[in-house]
Amino acid sequence: APGNVKLRPEILLNSQKLVAEKRGLSHNPLDLVFHGGSGSDKSQITESLDYGVFKMNIDTDTQFAFAKPVGDYVRA
């Protein structure tokens, strides 16, 4: 359910730093996918983008965004 995600962007930052240091790579060497974006705080999402997240899954939010108008129409 939305809101059950406890996003911790510092894990992404620390992972990027560790891989860059251990492998002698540049800043943010990993392309990261953010699973469980639904219900996450906007500031934490923005922070995560700074740490190499290039794809975010927000399926639950998308389902709710479409389901409400459809439900409203059916009930009308």
N, C-alpha and C positions, 0 to 999 in steps of 0.2 A: 504494500500500500504506500502511496505517497507519504513522505515524511518519515518513513522508517529508516531511511539512509542516514548514516552518520558520516558525512563526508569529512575527510581529513586531508586537505591539500598538501600538508607538510610531508606526508608519506610520498607523494609524487615528487616533490622537490628533493627530498633526501635520496630517493631512488635515482633521479637524474644525476645528482651530484656524485653518488657512489659509482655509477656506471661510467660517467665521464672521467672520474679520477682513476679508476681501476684499469680502464681501457685506453686512457690517453686521448679521449674524444672531446669534441667541442661541447658547448652549452646545449643542454636538452637533447642528448643524442637519441633518446627513445621517442617513437611516435606512440602515444598512449590513447587508449579507448576508454571512455568513462562510462561504465555500466551503472545503471541505477541513478540516473540524473533526476528522475521525477521527484518533485518535492524538495529538492536541494535548495539551499539558500543562494540567492543570486551572487552575493559577494564571494562565496566559496567557489561557485562555478567560474566566475571571472578569474579568480586566483588560479584555479586548476588549468585554465587555458594558458596562463603564463608559464606553466610547468610542462607543456608539451602535449596536452590533450588536443587531439585534432578531430575526434568524433565523439559524439555524446548520444547515448540512448535515452530517450525520454518517452518511451512507449506509453506508460501509464498516463502521463499528463495529456498526451495526444488522444488517447482513448476517451478520457473524460471530456476533453474539449469538443470532440465529435458527438459523444453520447448524449450530452445535455440538450443540445438543440434538437436532436432526433427524438429524444424522449418528450421534450416540450411539444413538438409537432404531433406526435402520436397521441398525447393526452389532450390536445386541443380539439 
